[in-house]
Amino acid sequence: MLGAFPNMRRTNAKARVMRNHRLAAYDADEYEGLQIKPQGIKANIAYYLLTAATKAWDDAVQLGENLAIASTATVIAPTDNRIW
């Protein structure tokens, strides 16, 4: 990684979005700046998936604190197993 673009400004809003995604990975009760609680990860998923998700978001937030965040992460909404 080469680092952040020199003219990129740090944005608190984007950092807050990343922290809220991390909170969802932990299925938190409270989120930053949100009045409606989003759907977090359910506790009945496989332990290794939950561990991987929380570590990935911990790493993403930590990197974002050290570098300017140019864009927020893209997340995929949960879907069912039906083929359309």
Buried (B, 14 or more C-beta within 10 A) or exposed (E): EEEBEEEEEEEEEBBBBBBBBBBBBBEBEEBEEEEEEEEBBEEEEEEEEBEEBBEBBEEBBEEBEEBBBEEBBEEEEEEEEEEE
